[in-house]
Amino acid sequence: MLRLWHLWADAARQTIQYPMDKIKDPARIQEAMVADAILDYVRTNRLPQKDLDTYAGSRQFTMPVSEAE
């Protein structure tokens, strides 16, 4: 099941345009947050996105990453 979420997150990230405004388009922000969280959980060699705008903070880099798939 995690592999399917991983594929969805990769597809969703391809359509995301940064920066975003969480007031004007909260559904898009939530989709981006979930996609980023899934990919951060699955991948160990993640790189930070540029121009994240209003929702991402430094906390995302301190969360543990799964080594299992």
N, C-alpha and C positions, 0 to 999 in steps of 0.2 A: 504494500500500500504506500509506503514511503517513497518508493521509486515513482509511482504515479504522481504523487504530490510534487516530487522533484521535477518531473517533466512539465507539469502544469506551471510551476514557478518559473522555469526557464522560458516557457512560451509567454507567460505574462510579463516577464521582465523585458522582453523584446519590444513590447508595445508601450512601455512606460516612458514618458517624456518628463525629464526633470528640468527645472524645479517645479514643484507642485504647490498648490494652495489648499490647505486642509479646510478652510472655511468655504471656499467655492466648490470644491469637489471632494467631499469626504469619502465617498465610495472608492474613488481611485486611490486615495491615500491609504485606505484600509487594504485594498488589493496589493498595493506596492509593499506595505508593511508585512503582510503575510508572505508574499513571495520572497522578500528579503530574509525574513526569519527562517523560512524553510531552507533556503539556500545556505544561510549562515549555519544552520544546524547540521546540514549534510556535508558541506565542503570544509576541508581543513585549510585550504590555500585561498581563502577568500580575500578579495581586494575591496577597499571601500569605494562606494559609488561617489562620483563627483556631483556637486550641485544638489545635495539632498534637500535643501530648503528647510522647511519648518518642522518636520517630524523626527528626524534621526538625531540622536545624540551620541555621546561617547560611550554610553552604557552598552550599546550593542557589541562593542569590541571586547567586553569583559565576560560575555556569556560563554558557557562551555560548548564545545562542538562534539557531535557524535562521531566516533571512529568506526562504528558499525553501520552497515547498510541494510 
